[in-house]
Amino acid sequence: MFEVTADSRHFRVCFQKKQATILRSDCAVEVPAVCCSIFDVTYGRAETPSMLGESYCSPLDRFDRRAGKRLALQRALIGLERAERRAFWEAWTSSPDFVVTKPPKRRTR
């Protein structure tokens, strides 16, 4: 979770890991997902998110929380002005929630 101030408005951003169901032609598959909820807390506590973004992992891929958070945040920020999006990205990369790690090594045969 981190907080952002953009254009005299104050936002709280929360990430949550969850399970999502993807419907296939023959069955339903449970896959991990990341949900990014952005609450506008300018005038007090907000109960419902004002912006929402989700990212789903393919059943064949390994779950990567960092990539899921980035994609969920990117989807939640669709429709905002460039200066507002920049404020969110700068706040996220400077928060303790943002961890720079090396990508996993590829297996070679």
N, C-alpha and C positions, 0 to 999 in steps of 0.2 A: 504494500500500500504506500502511496505517496500523494503529496498534495501539490497543486499547481495554481498559480494566480496568473490569469490572462485577461486583459481588457477589463480590469476592475471587477472581475468575477473570480470566485474561489472554487476550485474543484477538488474532489477526493477520488483517487483512482484505486480500484481494488481488482486483484486478479484472483481467480478461483479455478482450481482443477476440478473437473467433473467427468462423468461418463455420459456419452451421447449414443443414441441408437441411430444407425444408418440403415435404411431399408434398401435391400438388394432385391433383385428379381426373384430370387429363390428363398431368401431368409433375411432376418434382421441381425445386424452385427453391432456389438458394443465396442466403442472405441473411446480412447481418452480424448478429452477436449479441454481447452482453456477459455474461460470467459473473462472479459475485461468490462467492468462496470464503472462508469464515470458519473459521479454524483455532483450536482451543483449545490454547494453548501454556502453560497454567498449570503443568504438571508437566514441561515440556521441549518438545522439537520434535515437532510433530504432522505425520504424513505424509499423512493423509487429512482432508478438510474435515469439520467437524462440522455446518456449515450451508452450504447452496448455494442460490443464486438465479440465474435466467437471464432475460434479456430479449431479444426478437427484434425486428428491424426489418422493417416491411412492405416487400415488393419495390417498392412504389410510392412509399415515403417516402425522404427523404434521411436518412442515418445521423447521429444526434446522440449522441455519446459521453456527454455529461453526462446527458441524459435516460435513456440506457440504464443508466448506473451507478446512478442514483437508483432506477430501477425494479428492477434486479437486487438492490440492497441491501434494498429494501423487501420483496421476495419472500423473501430469505434470512432476514429477521428475523421472519417469521410464526411465531407460537407462543411468542415471548418475552414476558416481563412488560414493562409499560410503562416502568419505570425502566431496564431493560436496553436497550430500544429507544432511549430517550432518550440513554443514554450513547453508543451507536453513532452516532446522528445528530450529537450534539455533537462527537464526535471526528472525524467525517468532515468537517463544515463548518469545523473549525479546522485540518485537515490541508492541506499544500501541494498535495495531489492534487485538492482541491476548488477549482475556478476558477469565479468568477461571471462570466459573459459575457452580453452582450445576445442575445436570441433573433434568429434571422435575419430580415431584412426580407422582408415578403411582396411578391411581385411583383404589380404592378397592370397592368391592360390598358389 
